[in-house]
Amino acid sequence: MADRSKMGLLLDHAYIYGKTLKYCVNKSRYAKKRIKMIGGGYKGSQKEYKETVLEYWKPYGIRPRRYWYTLYCSRENSYDPRYIPDNIWFGKIYPYFNNIIARNTYADKGFFDTLFSDLKRPETIVKNMAGKYYDADMNRMSKEEAVERCLKAKNWVIKASTNTGGGKSVQFFDFSGENDRIKIEKLFSEYKVNFIVQNLVEQHPDLARIHDKSLNTIRVQSFFFKDKVHILSSQLRMGSGESRLDNVSSGGCACAIGEDGWLVGKAVTRKSEWTDHHESGIYFKDVRVPSYDKILEIVKKKHPQLPYFGIIGWDFAVDAEGEPVFIEINATSEPNQIASGPTFGDLTQEVLQEVFIDKTMKDYFIN
């Protein structure tokens, strides 16, 4: 039995490694494409690159490719060796601190009503898990009952509950009174399994004034390292145009949030352009994220309760009353460096020392 379990674990890791390798290749291609979009990025000399970046990484036996720094250092216009190339992030660092086998379960939105029952969340109307329908309390229901609940709720959002990211598989349902049952049944058939239907969140007016068509959310990346929760970065993600999604990949923009809750500097768009104001005319420097301190307090409290994940991306909204609303955790979080700078900041050398030299945690997340 033990041998079978070990074999299953090895197969799981081989499968995940293959997917990670493919993902890293795609990220490298996207980085090179993005460099072209921004006019070639930072054009530092080879001498500066060797002395600044390669010397920094030399103790860890790593020679990062130059194009990552051509991209990430374009704003500073000088090399900062603390930036983590995406292939090293996803291929080495993220799997070192996170249980990559457990992530799909913990990131399943269907479990959030249970895992985060103490947090304010969008109200669950119905959810489908492994082809079965449930309410928020995991009480079973038939498909017909699920459709009825959605009809009574009228306006809501439906999204895949597993293997999501970038706003994909998110759709909005607006009650019209005409063929609504047929439309809902069609949506259920389209999503098939593993999806969740939730009531819409009425967001805080300070966030709605930026772009009221989308639910503008706060992404906080936290790092549980040596018994302390570090806030690595925070960003406000905002929609644009007629889009009801706030993701940069859906046409929105992202702006870093300072420690005091005020937006910092400029926001980055899907086209890798930097702007100091939203298309609505609001300047980011004039925006303070409501209840930002409460959001960080929640993150610092909850992260140690998820011991399989050293690095977590948290998404929150802020409702009309100013209360943080937990949306989801991201078990495969991006490094968030374009808008927020080097992921680990002043912790970078300590982290690299742990991952590539000391390896005191190497057995934590592989069993």
N, C-alpha and C positions, 0 to 999 in steps of 0.2 A: 504493500500500500504506500509506504514511504517513497519507494522508487517511482511509483506512478505519479505521486504528488510532485516529486522533483522534476519528472519529465514534463508534466503539465506546466510547471512554473517556467521551465526553460523554453517551452514552446510559446508561452505567453510573451516572454521577453524577446524572443526571436521575432515574433510578429510585430510587437511594438517597436523594436529597433528598426525593422524594415520600414515601417510607416514614418518613424522619426527621420530616418535617412532621406526618404523621399521629400519630407517636409522641409528639411534643411536645404536640399537642392532647389526647391521652389523658392525659398526665402532668399537664397543667393541670387537667383535670376531676377527676383523682384527688386532687390537692392541695386543691381546694375541698371535696371530699367528706371528706378527712381533717381539715380545719379544723372541720367540723361535728362530727366524731367526738370532737374534743378540747375541745369547748365554746366554739369561736370563736377559739382561738389567742390570740396576743398582741394586746392592744387599745391599742397606742400611738397617740399623737395624729398627725394629719396633719402638724402642724408638725415634730414629731420625725422623722417619716419623710422629709420634704423635706430637713431639715438634716443628717440622718445618712446616709440611704441614697442619695437622689437626688444630693446633692452629691458623694458618694464616686464614683458612677458617671458623673458629668457629663463628666469628661475623656475618656471612652471613647465618648461619643455614645450611651449606653445609658440608657433610663429603665425600669428593671425594675418589673414590676407588684407592687403592694403585698402581694397575698395570699400571695406566696411568703415574705415576711418575717413575715406574720401566722402562718404555719405554722412556719417554721424557728426563729423567735425566741421561741417559746412557753415554752421552758425557762428561758432567761435573763431573760425578762420585760423585755427592752430590745432595741432594734434593733442588730443587728450587720451592717454593710453588706458584710462579706466573704462572706456566704452567696451561693452561685451559684444563681439560679433554674434549674430543670430545662430550660426551653426554651432558655436561653442555653448551658447545659452541653451538651445534645445537639445543638443547632442550630449552635453556633459553636465552643465551646472543645474539645469532644471530637473533632470532625472536623478541627480545626486540628492537633492533636497526633498523630492516629492515621490510618493509611491505611485508610479505611473500605471500600475494595474488597478489600483483602487479608485483612480480619479473619475472614471466614468460613472461609478456608483454614487460617489459623493457629489458630483456635479449634475446628477439627474434632478431636474427641477421638480419631478414628482415627489421627491423625498424632502423638499424644503419645508413643507408644512410640519414635518416631524422634526427634522434636524434643527430648524430655526423657529420653533413654536413660540419662543419668548420674544421674537422680534416682530415688529409691524411689517406686514407683507401685503402685496396685492391680493385681494380676496379670490380664492380659487373657486370657480364655478363647477368645473369638472376636470378630471385628468384621466388619461389613458396610459396604463403601464402594462407592458407585455400583452397588449390587446384587450385588457380588462378595464372597465370604467369604474372610477371611484370619485367620492367627494373629497373635501380637504382632510377629513378625518379617516380616510381609507375605508369608508363604508362602500361596499359594492353596489353597483346599479347596472341596469341593462342599457344598451345603446339607446333605446327609445326614451328611457328616463333621462339620459344624458342630453339628448336633443331637446327635450322639454325644458330642462334647466337652462339651457342656452337661449331658448326662445323667451323665457321669462326674464332673463338678465338683459336682453336686448343688445346693448352695445358692449363689445368686449374685444380682447386680443387673444389670438391663438398662436402658439409657437411650439416647435419641436422641443421636447424636454431632454433629449440626449444628443450628443455630437453636434453641438451648435456653436455659433461664433460669428461675429461680424454682422449680426442682425438677420442672418439667413433664416428662412422658414418662419418669419414673423408676418402675420397678416391680421388685419383689423376687420371686425364685423360690425356693420352699422345697420340696425333694425330698420326695415323699410315698410313692413306690413305686406309685402308682395313676395310670394315664393320663398319666404325666409326658411321654412322647414327644409325645403329642397336644397337651398344654399348651404345650410348647416350640414345636412347629410352628405353633400358633395365635399365639403371641407373635411369631414371625418374620413371619407373614403380617400381623399388626397393625402392626408397625413398618415393614415393607416394605423400605426401604433406609436406609442411613446410621444404624447403631446399633452399640453396643458392649456386650459381656457381660463382666463382671469379677467376680473373687472378692471376697467381703466382707472388709473390713478390721477386725481386732480392735483396738479403740481403747484408748488409755491409761486405766487405772483412774480417774485423776483427772478425766477427761472423762466416762467412762462413769457415774460416780456421780451426775452431774448429770441425765442422761437416757440410760439404756442401750439404749433401743429405736432411737435414731437415731445415725448417725455425726456427731458434733458437730464442726464444721469451723471453721478460722480463715480469715477473708477479709482479705487484706492488699492495700491499694491503693498501688501505687508509681508514681512520676512521674520519668521520666528527662529531666532538664531541665538544659541547660548542662553536660553531661558529668558529672552527678552524679545518683545515684538517691536520691530523697527518699521516705520512707515517709509517705504522706499520712494513712492511717488503718488501723487493724486492729480487727477485731471477732471475737468468738466467737459463732457461731450455734448455737443449741441447739433440739432438738425438744421437744415436749411431748405429754402424753397418750399415746395409742396410736400416734401418728404415727412412722414410720420415717424421716421427712425432717426436716432441721434448718432449712429455710427459713422466714423470717418469714411469707412468703405462704402457707405450708402450716400455719400455726398455731404456729410456733416463736417464738423471741425472739432479739434480738441485743444484745450488750453490748460496749462499747468496751474495748480492751485498752491498758493503759498501757505506757510505754516499758520498764518493768521486768518486763512479762509478767503483772502482776496485773490482774484485771478492775477497771474504773473505774465507780463510781457505780451507776446503775440500767440495766436492760435495757428495750428497747422491744418491744412485742408487735404483732401484726397489727392490733389494734384501737387502735393508737397510745397504749396505756396504758403507764405506767412502773412498774416494780416492782424492789424491791431484792433479791428472792430468786426462785428458780425454784419451780415448783409442787412440786418434790421436797422443798422445805424448805431447800435450800442457798442461803446468801447469797452473792451474786456477789463481794462484797469479800473473801471467804475463798477465792477460786479463783485459782490462778496457772496460766497455760497452760504445760504442760510443753514444753521445747525451743523456746520462743518465739524465743530468740536464734539458734538454728540456722535457723529458718524465715526470719528476716530476712536472715541471711547468704546463704541460697540466693537469695532474691529480689534482693538487691543484686548478686549475681554473674550471675544469669541475665538480668535485664532488659536490660542493654546488648547481649546477644546476640540481641535481638528488635528491631532498629532501626526497624521500621515502626510501632512502637507506643510513644508517649510515656507513655501512661497504661494501666496493666494492673491488673486485679483478679485476685489469685491465691488459689486455694483449697487449703488443706492440712488433712490430718488428722494425728494423732500416734498411732503404733501402740503396742501393749502394751509394746514394748521402749523406748519413748521416742524413736523415730526419726520425723522428719517424713515424711509420705507426700503426695506431690504428687497432687492430684486433677484440677485443670484451671486454665486461664487464662480470663478473661472479656474478650473483645475489645470488648464494649460494657458497660463498667463503670458502675454507678450512682455518683452523687456521694457517697453514704453520709453525708449530713449530719445526718440526724435523730438517729442514735445517736452520731456522732463530731464534730459541729460543722462549721464552714466547711471545705470540702474542701482548699483550699490554705493555710489558716491565714495565717501571716505572709508567705507567698509571693504572696498574692493580687494585690497591686498590680503586682508584677513580672510575673506571668502575664498580667494584663489589659493591661499595657503592651505585651507581646509580641504578643498576639493581635489587639488592636484598633488599635495605633498603629505599633509598629516593624515587625512582620510579616516578620522576618528569616527565618522558617521557612516562609513561605506556599507555597513550591513543593516542600517536602519530601515531602508525602504525597498528591499529586494526579496523579503520572505513573505 
